Amino acid sequence: MTYRLPITIVSLDGEGFMARCEDVRATATGNNPEEAIENLREAIMEMVDEFGAPAVFQDVRPGAEVRVLEVAL
């Protein structure tokens, strides 16, 4: 099964990047955004190995469409 997960990538002020996915409560870091995302993917897979997919993805609906909402102030 494939899950589409919204993630946030944040610069750590010259100390690399952090990628996080609130839906599965996972966070990882890396030297660049791509590395942070790959480390996040690995962290999620480790969680699946440890706790099982039903527990990790309990708040995620398969087939959900992920979009970005921009709010201009």
Secondary structure, 3 states (H helix, E strand, C coil): CCCCCCCEEEECCCCCEEEEEHHHCEEEEECCHHHHHHHHHHHHHHHHHHHCHHHHCCCCCCCCCCCCCCCCC
